[in-house]
C-alpha cells in the first residue's frame, strides 16, 4: 500500500493539465506528454529510492524525462552539466552520491566505474508503472553555480523553492510555448522548464553548445515560441543573427547579467509587439523580481518593501534577498547571509527613485586602488551606435597594478577601429565615467566568449 504523498510529484503536476496538447522538443525529436514515450522510466528505479542521484545525461530531453521520473523517488538529485566533468570526482565525494544516471553515451570519465551503484538511462519501453509508484519522498534539487571564481558551489533547492509564486505580474495562459537559451540543468533554464510543465505549456529546449544559433531561432519560430528567456549576451547574439525575425515571441526576458538601456531598446525595436522584461535571479537567491517598464535598473520601492514576495535590502551597496525561493544551503558550506537574507554579491547604486546594477563584487578591476566595474564600462561602450557588444577586462600594468581594456563586437557597417574611432569611444567614456575607468585600448573581435550560463567570460 502506498504511503500518502506529502506533496504532488512533478510528474503528477505536469500531467494534470491537458497532456495531449503539450510537448517537449529538442533539435531531433518531440515528445507529447500524453504519449507512451513520456512514460519511459529508469532501469531499476527502486534502487534510487531515498538515494542521492547524480543526473548526468548528455542530452537535455533525456534530462527532462529523468528528473520527472526521479522527483518523489530520490532523496536528492544533482543536475550535472558537461562542463563540470573535471570536478566530477570531487562532486561525487562532497555530495555523497549513491547513484549516477546517464544515457547510452555515458560520461567517459574514470570516476564513474568505482561508484557503489551505476544505472544506465533508457528512453523507451521499460516495464515501469510510474503512475502507481510511491512518490512520497520530498526530493531535494542540487544546482551548480556558474563557478566563475573557482570550483562551482552546489546550492540545495526544493520543488517549492524552484516553483514558488512569482511576483512578476506576468499572466500566462495554458498553451504557452516556452523556450530559453539556457541549459535546463542550470537555474535559469530549469525554472523556465517548470513554468512550462506546471503552467500547462510546452517547452522547446535550447540547442547544444556549438550548434547554429540561426537553426535554433528557426526551430523556435517553427514551434511557435511565445515566451523565451536568456542573458543580455544571448540576446545580443540574436540581434546579430540573420534569423533574428525567424521567431515572433510575445514575451522576452533577460536575466543573469545587467540589462542596459541599449539592449532593452534594441530588443523592443526588433520585436515591437513583445513584452520585453529583465529579471533578477540567481542560483542561490532564486527569483527576486521582474521589470517590464522598458527601463534599466529597478524601482527603489522594491527595496525594504515587506509586500514583495522577495524581500530586498541594500547593505554597503550590495543587494541582499530573502524569500521562499532561495536555496536552503550549499552542500558542504553555508550560504552567505544572515536572518534568511542571502548576499547576492551584486553591487547596486541608487539614483533618484531607481537602483542600477554596477557589477559583481568579485569582478572589480583594481586600478591603483580605484574600482572599475567591467559591466558599468560595457554599458557605456554599448551606447555607441556601432558597438553591438563589449567585454571589459583588466590588463596588468607596472604602475597601477591593472588598467581597463576592451574587446568590441562592431556592426557590419561600422567604420574601421582606427585612432579616430578609438578617440570617439574614449570621449564617450569620459562623458559618463571617471578617468580611471576609461579603457586604455580597444580591440575589435568577431565574438565574445560566453560561459556555459550565457554570461560574458571574464579573463585578462
HELIX and SHEET records of a PDB file:
HELIX    1   1 UNK A   10  UNK A   15  1                                   6    
HELIX    2   2 UNK A   19  UNK A   21  5                                   3    
HELIX    3   3 UNK A   36  UNK A   39  5                                   4    
HELIX    4   4 UNK A   45  UNK A   48  5                                   4    
HELIX    5   5 UNK A   60  UNK A   70  1                                  11    
HELIX    6   6 UNK A   82  UNK A   87  5                                   6    
HELIX    7   7 UNK A   88  UNK A   94  1                                   7    
HELIX    8   8 UNK A  130  UNK A  132  5                                   3    
HELIX    9   9 UNK A  159  UNK A  163  1                                   5    
HELIX   10  10 UNK A  187  UNK A  198  1                                  12    
HELIX   11  11 UNK A  213  UNK A  223  1                                  11    
HELIX   12  12 UNK A  232  UNK A  240  1                                   9    
HELIX   13  13 UNK A  261  UNK A  270  1                                  10    
HELIX   14  14 UNK A  300  UNK A  302  5                                   3    
HELIX   15  15 UNK A  361  UNK A  363  5                                   3    
HELIX   16  16 UNK A  374  UNK A  381  1                                   8    
HELIX   17  17 UNK A  419  UNK A  432  1                                  14    
HELIX   18  18 UNK A  435  UNK A  437  5                                   3    
SHEET    1   A 8 UNK A  30  UNK A  32  0                                        
SHEET    2   A 8 UNK A  23  UNK A  25 -1                                        
SHEET    3   A 8 UNK A 202  UNK A 204  1                                        
SHEET    4   A 8 UNK A 177  UNK A 180  1                                        
SHEET    5   A 8 UNK A 227  UNK A 230  1                                        
SHEET    6   A 8 UNK A 251  UNK A 254  1                                        
SHEET    7   A 8 UNK A 275  UNK A 282  1                                        
SHEET    8   A 8 UNK A 286  UNK A 291 -1                                        
SHEET    1   B 7 UNK A 117  UNK A 120  0                                        
SHEET    2   B 7 UNK A  99  UNK A 102  1                                        
SHEET    3   B 7 UNK A  52  UNK A  55  1                                        
SHEET    4   B 7 UNK A  76  UNK A  79  1                                        
SHEET    5   B 7 UNK A 140  UNK A 144  1                                        
SHEET    6   B 7 UNK A 154  UNK A 158 -1                                        
SHEET    7   B 7 UNK A 329  UNK A 330 -1                                        
SHEET    1   C 5 UNK A 298  UNK A 299  0                                        
SHEET    2   C 5 UNK A 354  UNK A 360 -1                                        
SHEET    3   C 5 UNK A 341  UNK A 351 -1                                        
SHEET    4   C 5 UNK A 318  UNK A 322 -1                                        
SHEET    5   C 5 UNK A 311  UNK A 315 -1                                        
SHEET    1   D 4 UNK A 298  UNK A 299  0                                        
SHEET    2   D 4 UNK A 354  UNK A 360 -1                                        
SHEET    3   D 4 UNK A 341  UNK A 351 -1                                        
SHEET    4   D 4 UNK A 337  UNK A 338 -1                                        
SHEET    1   E 2 UNK A 365  UNK A 367  0                                        
SHEET    2   E 2 UNK A 370  UNK A 372 -1                                        
SHEET    1   F 3 UNK A 387  UNK A 397  0                                        
SHEET    2   F 3 UNK A 401  UNK A 410 -1                                        
SHEET    3   F 3 UNK A 442  UNK A 444  1                                        
END                                                                             
